[in-house]
Amino acid sequence: MQPIDTLFDIQYPRSLVFGHQKREAKGVPFVTSMGRYNGVAGRVAPIPSAKLYDAGSITVPLKGSVMEAFLQPESFYCAHQIAVLAPHESMSEAEKLFYVTCLRANKFRFSYGRQADRSLRELLVPSPAQIPKWVTDSATKVADNLQQPMSTEEPSPLDIKKWKAFRLDELFEIKKGQRLTKSDMKPGGTPFVSAIELNNGVRQFVSAPPLHPANVITVNYNGNGVADSYYQPQPFRASDDVNVLYPKFDLNSQIALFICAVIRAEKYRFSYGRKWGLERMKESVIRLPSGPNGQPDWPFIEKYIGSLPYSKSIQAEP
C-alpha cells in the first residue's frame, strides 16, 4: 500500500461556479461535487480564463458527495472543493477505474461534516504491482464486447399507450428466496443474489449449491433496492429479500432484459416502508406490447431489443 499522492498529481481547482456559466448543449463538461452523472452538472460554453483539465483525469469531491470518485472521459472544467488526479506514470483506463473503486471504498471514513480536503493525499491505496489480474482481464472482455458491431436496424417505435396490462402471476410463477446465514456463506462458485442495487444483484459467490435455475428473473422486494430487477443467466441462490420469477413462456435474455426494465419502472410505487412482498407482487401488473391474440408480443419485444446499439453483445439464449 502507498499514499495516493505517490501515484497521482493532485490538483485543487480554484473557485469556479457552474451556475455562473453560460450553458451550451455541445459544450465542455462541467464537473461538480454531485454524486451522479459522473459528477457532470451540465455542459458550458468555453471559459477562456478557466483551466481545462485533461480527459483521463479522476475527480474526487472533497465536500458534499465526499469521495464519490469518477474517471472523466473528456476534457472538462471543474468546480472548487474537488480534487483532480492525474497519474504520474502512464495508466490504462482499467487501472484508473480500479483506483476510482479504491477511492470510493473509503467513503465510510468521511461525511458532510468530516471532509477529505486535508487527508486525501495520505490515503493509502494498493500499489500498481498489487492491482489484481482480473482488473485487466475484465477490461479486455469489455473491450472485446465493444468491438461487436452495433445494430444497423432502427429501433422499432414504442407506443406505450397501446400496451396491455398483465398480472405478474399470469406471466410467472413467483417464488420467495431463502435465507442463508453468515456461517453458511463460505466462498465458492454459486452466485448469491440479495437485495442490492448493483452487480446484477449478486452480493457474493458461495459454496452452497444453487436453488434456482438459470434463465429466470429476480426482483428485490425489500431493502433500499425494492423493484430492482435482474436477469440471472446461471443457476444461483437468492436471499429471502428477493422474489424469483419463473417464466410461464419461452424466455431468453433479450425478452428478460426488456421485462426487467419495465419492472424497474415500478420502483416509485415502493420503498423500504412499502415492500413488494410475494402476494402483492403476484397481484401487481406490468404493461407490455401485445399481439392480435391479446397476449404479450414476444417477437416484437425480442426484435426491439435486437435493434438497440450493442445488442449483438447480448446472447440470445441463456
PLY file of the C-alpha trace (Angstrom):
ply
format ascii 1.0
element vertex 318
property float x
property float y
property float z
element edge 317
property int vertex1
property int vertex2
end_header
0.00 0.00 0.00
1.16 3.55 -0.64
-0.20 7.10 -0.38
-2.37 8.16 -3.29
-0.19 11.21 -3.98
2.77 8.95 -4.86
0.75 7.69 -7.82
-1.16 10.80 -8.85
-0.52 14.51 -9.16
-3.35 16.07 -7.14
-4.64 19.48 -8.16
-7.23 21.62 -6.40
-9.23 23.83 -8.82
-9.82 27.45 -7.93
-13.31 28.70 -7.28
-15.49 28.23 -10.34
-19.28 28.12 -10.06
-21.44 26.18 -12.50
-24.40 28.49 -12.01
-22.40 31.47 -13.29
-21.58 29.86 -16.64
-23.36 30.00 -19.97
-24.97 26.67 -20.87
-24.15 25.11 -24.24
-25.63 21.79 -25.36
-22.43 20.63 -27.08
-20.08 22.50 -24.80
-17.48 21.42 -22.27
-18.49 19.14 -19.35
-18.54 20.98 -16.01
-17.76 18.68 -13.07
-19.21 19.46 -9.64
-19.41 17.56 -6.35
-22.70 15.88 -7.27
-22.72 12.12 -6.79
-24.21 11.04 -10.12
-23.89 11.57 -13.87
-20.11 11.22 -13.47
-20.24 14.44 -11.47
-21.15 16.44 -14.58
-23.78 19.08 -13.78
-24.05 20.12 -17.44
-22.14 21.49 -20.43
-21.00 25.07 -20.71
-19.52 27.44 -23.28
-15.71 27.78 -23.30
-14.33 29.76 -20.35
-11.08 31.42 -21.54
-9.94 32.26 -18.01
-10.53 28.77 -16.57
-8.21 25.77 -16.56
-9.34 22.93 -18.83
-8.45 19.60 -17.24
-7.34 16.65 -19.34
-9.52 13.71 -20.30
-8.50 10.62 -18.34
-8.24 12.51 -15.04
-10.03 11.32 -11.90
-12.24 13.76 -9.99
-12.81 13.35 -6.24
-15.28 15.55 -4.33
-13.77 16.69 -1.02
-17.06 18.05 0.30
-20.69 17.26 -0.48
-20.66 13.76 -2.04
-17.27 13.11 -0.43
-15.07 10.53 -2.21
-17.62 9.90 -4.99
-14.77 9.50 -7.48
-15.23 9.44 -11.26
-13.00 8.92 -14.28
-13.59 11.73 -16.76
-13.60 10.60 -20.43
-13.50 14.17 -21.84
-11.59 17.35 -21.11
-13.57 19.30 -18.51
-13.91 22.31 -16.26
-14.10 21.71 -12.54
-15.73 23.44 -9.59
-13.87 24.07 -6.34
-13.89 21.61 -3.42
-12.92 18.84 -5.84
-9.51 17.21 -6.31
-8.33 16.36 -9.82
-5.97 13.38 -10.00
-3.64 12.82 -12.97
-1.33 9.76 -12.87
2.42 10.34 -12.61
3.05 7.35 -14.90
1.03 6.00 -17.80
-2.04 4.03 -16.66
-4.65 2.10 -18.58
-8.30 3.02 -18.23
-8.86 -0.23 -16.32
-6.14 0.70 -13.81
-7.62 4.15 -13.33
-11.07 2.66 -12.74
-9.51 0.34 -10.18
-8.23 3.37 -8.27
-11.63 5.04 -8.63
-13.07 1.99 -6.86
-10.38 2.18 -4.17
-11.19 5.83 -3.53
-14.92 5.13 -3.27
-14.21 2.27 -0.87
-13.00 4.93 1.60
-16.30 6.84 1.60
-17.16 5.43 5.02
-14.30 7.49 6.52
-15.89 10.78 5.55
-19.18 12.66 5.68
-20.58 16.12 5.09
-19.12 17.10 8.47
-15.81 15.24 8.02
-14.34 16.28 4.71
-11.40 14.89 2.77
-9.56 18.07 1.78
-6.73 17.62 4.31
-6.27 13.86 4.31
-6.74 12.81 0.68
-3.03 12.93 -0.14
-2.22 10.49 2.66
-4.92 7.96 1.76
-3.36 4.51 1.30
-4.19 2.53 -1.87
-2.69 -0.59 -3.47
0.50 -0.15 -5.46
0.39 -0.84 -9.24
2.02 -4.22 -8.55
-0.91 -5.11 -6.27
-3.62 -4.49 -8.88
-5.40 -7.87 -9.36
-5.08 -9.60 -12.70
-8.86 -9.73 -13.08
-8.90 -5.92 -13.45
-7.08 -6.05 -16.79
-8.76 -9.32 -17.81
-12.22 -7.79 -17.28
-11.22 -4.69 -19.24
-10.16 -6.89 -22.16
-13.54 -8.64 -22.16
-15.39 -5.31 -22.12
-13.25 -4.02 -24.97
-13.95 -7.17 -26.98
-17.69 -6.68 -26.45
-17.49 -3.06 -27.58
-15.87 -4.25 -30.80
-19.10 -6.07 -31.63
-20.86 -4.19 -34.42
-23.77 -2.00 -33.45
-27.14 -2.95 -34.83
-27.89 -1.39 -38.19
-31.64 -1.60 -37.58
-33.65 1.36 -36.46
-35.31 0.65 -33.08
-39.00 -0.08 -33.54
-41.22 2.69 -32.15
-42.78 2.04 -28.76
-46.37 3.21 -28.41
-46.83 2.66 -24.69
-50.44 3.86 -24.80
-51.35 0.70 -26.73
-49.65 -1.67 -24.32
-51.77 -4.08 -22.32
-51.66 -4.77 -18.58
-50.68 -8.27 -17.45
-50.65 -9.63 -13.91
-47.23 -10.88 -12.94
-48.65 -14.20 -11.78
-50.14 -14.68 -15.27
-46.65 -14.49 -16.73
-44.56 -16.04 -13.95
-44.61 -18.49 -11.10
-43.20 -16.36 -8.30
-41.13 -17.95 -5.52
-39.54 -16.42 -2.46
-35.78 -16.68 -1.90
-34.35 -18.50 1.08
-32.22 -17.10 3.90
-28.58 -18.14 4.03
-26.85 -17.49 7.35
-23.43 -15.85 7.50
-21.94 -19.04 8.90
-23.03 -20.84 5.71
-21.64 -18.16 3.37
-18.37 -19.89 2.61
-16.57 -18.84 -0.60
-17.50 -20.87 -3.66
-18.84 -20.70 -7.18
-22.60 -20.21 -6.69
-23.92 -16.65 -7.20
-25.80 -15.43 -4.12
-28.41 -12.84 -5.11
-29.61 -10.42 -2.46
-31.49 -7.11 -2.31
-28.68 -4.87 -3.53
-28.70 -2.28 -6.31
-25.69 -3.36 -8.37
-23.68 -6.35 -9.67
-26.83 -7.94 -11.12
-27.95 -8.41 -7.53
-25.05 -10.79 -6.82
-23.61 -9.98 -3.40
-21.00 -12.75 -3.38
-20.24 -16.29 -4.54
-20.85 -19.09 -2.04
-20.15 -22.80 -1.77
-23.80 -23.72 -1.07
-25.49 -25.42 -4.06
-27.84 -23.35 -6.25
-31.57 -23.49 -5.53
-32.79 -21.69 -8.66
-32.08 -22.41 -12.33
-30.64 -20.11 -14.95
-32.94 -18.11 -17.25
-35.18 -16.56 -14.59
-35.64 -13.03 -13.24
-35.01 -11.82 -9.69
-36.82 -8.85 -8.14
-35.86 -7.22 -4.84
-38.91 -6.81 -2.64
-37.13 -5.48 0.44
-34.30 -3.11 1.31
-33.37 0.14 -0.43
-33.38 -1.53 -3.86
-37.06 -2.52 -3.93
-38.14 -3.34 -7.52
-34.58 -3.60 -8.83
-34.87 -6.46 -11.29
-32.17 -8.64 -12.87
-31.91 -11.45 -15.40
-29.99 -14.41 -13.99
-28.03 -16.29 -16.69
-26.73 -19.10 -14.45
-28.02 -21.21 -11.52
-27.95 -19.30 -8.21
-29.25 -18.90 -4.69
-31.41 -15.96 -3.61
-31.88 -14.38 -0.19
-35.27 -14.10 1.46
-35.37 -10.41 0.45
-35.67 -11.45 -3.20
-38.50 -12.96 -5.24
-37.66 -15.23 -8.16
-39.83 -15.11 -11.30
-40.08 -18.41 -13.19
-41.46 -17.75 -16.69
-44.59 -19.49 -17.97
-43.45 -18.73 -21.54
-40.26 -19.15 -23.56
-37.86 -16.65 -22.03
-34.49 -15.58 -23.38
-32.04 -12.88 -22.31
-33.40 -10.27 -24.73
-37.00 -10.61 -23.58
-35.85 -10.77 -19.95
-33.91 -7.52 -20.20
-37.00 -5.76 -21.60
-39.14 -7.09 -18.75
-36.54 -6.10 -16.15
-36.63 -2.52 -17.45
-40.44 -2.49 -17.24
-40.40 -3.86 -13.69
-37.83 -1.27 -12.59
-40.19 1.43 -13.84
-42.47 0.42 -10.93
-39.87 1.45 -8.31
-41.70 4.68 -7.50
-44.58 2.64 -6.05
-42.44 1.03 -3.35
-39.90 1.86 -0.68
-38.24 0.43 2.40
-41.50 1.13 4.25
-43.76 -0.23 1.48
-42.31 -3.53 0.42
-43.23 -5.56 -2.66
-43.97 -8.84 -0.89
-44.89 -12.11 -2.55
-48.68 -11.78 -2.51
-48.62 -8.13 -3.52
-46.23 -8.93 -6.36
-48.46 -11.73 -7.66
-51.35 -9.26 -7.95
-49.26 -6.48 -9.48
-49.49 -5.67 -13.18
-46.95 -4.56 -15.73
-47.71 -3.21 -19.19
-46.26 -4.88 -22.27
-46.74 -4.73 -26.05
-49.49 -7.17 -27.02
-50.28 -9.06 -30.20
-53.60 -9.68 -32.01
-54.31 -12.59 -29.65
-54.15 -10.30 -26.63
-51.01 -11.97 -25.31
-47.59 -10.32 -24.93
-45.95 -9.77 -28.30
-42.72 -11.61 -27.54
-41.38 -11.50 -31.14
-41.78 -7.70 -31.21
-40.06 -7.36 -27.83
-37.16 -9.54 -28.93
-36.83 -7.62 -32.19
-36.88 -4.29 -30.35
-34.04 -5.29 -28.01
-32.13 -6.67 -31.01
-32.37 -3.28 -32.73
-30.66 -1.38 -29.90
-26.98 -0.33 -30.03
-24.58 -3.11 -28.94
-27.45 -5.59 -28.73
-25.28 -8.10 -30.57
-23.30 -8.45 -27.36
-26.40 -9.96 -25.72
-26.57 -13.71 -26.02
-29.93 -14.68 -27.49
-30.15 -17.84 -25.40
-29.31 -18.47 -21.74
0 1
1 2
2 3
3 4
4 5
5 6
6 7
7 8
8 9
9 10
10 11
11 12
12 13
13 14
14 15
15 16
16 17
17 18
18 19
19 20
20 21
21 22
22 23
23 24
24 25
25 26
26 27
27 28
28 29
29 30
30 31
31 32
32 33
33 34
34 35
35 36
36 37
37 38
38 39
39 40
40 41
41 42
42 43
43 44
44 45
45 46
46 47
47 48
48 49
49 50
50 51
51 52
52 53
53 54
54 55
55 56
56 57
57 58
58 59
59 60
60 61
61 62
62 63
63 64
64 65
65 66
66 67
67 68
68 69
69 70
70 71
71 72
72 73
73 74
74 75
75 76
76 77
77 78
78 79
79 80
80 81
81 82
82 83
83 84
84 85
85 86
86 87
87 88
88 89
89 90
90 91
91 92
92 93
93 94
94 95
95 96
96 97
97 98
98 99
99 100
100 101
101 102
102 103
103 104
104 105
105 106
106 107
107 108
108 109
109 110
110 111
111 112
112 113
113 114
114 115
115 116
116 117
117 118
118 119
119 120
120 121
121 122
122 123
123 124
124 125
125 126
126 127
127 128
128 129
129 130
130 131
131 132
132 133
133 134
134 135
135 136
136 137
137 138
138 139
139 140
140 141
141 142
142 143
143 144
144 145
145 146
146 147
147 148
148 149
149 150
150 151
151 152
152 153
153 154
154 155
155 156
156 157
157 158
158 159
159 160
160 161
161 162
162 163
163 164
164 165
165 166
166 167
167 168
168 169
169 170
170 171
171 172
172 173
173 174
174 175
175 176
176 177
177 178
178 179
179 180
180 181
181 182
182 183
183 184
184 185
185 186
186 187
187 188
188 189
189 190
190 191
191 192
192 193
193 194
194 195
195 196
196 197
197 198
198 199
199 200
200 201
201 202
202 203
203 204
204 205
205 206
206 207
207 208
208 209
209 210
210 211
211 212
212 213
213 214
214 215
215 216
216 217
217 218
218 219
219 220
220 221
221 222
222 223
223 224
224 225
225 226
226 227
227 228
228 229
229 230
230 231
231 232
232 233
233 234
234 235
235 236
236 237
237 238
238 239
239 240
240 241
241 242
242 243
243 244
244 245
245 246
246 247
247 248
248 249
249 250
250 251
251 252
252 253
253 254
254 255
255 256
256 257
257 258
258 259
259 260
260 261
261 262
262 263
263 264
264 265
265 266
266 267
267 268
268 269
269 270
270 271
271 272
272 273
273 274
274 275
275 276
276 277
277 278
278 279
279 280
280 281
281 282
282 283
283 284
284 285
285 286
286 287
287 288
288 289
289 290
290 291
291 292
292 293
293 294
294 295
295 296
296 297
297 298
298 299
299 300
300 301
301 302
302 303
303 304
304 305
305 306
306 307
307 308
308 309
309 310
310 311
311 312
312 313
313 314
314 315
315 316
316 317
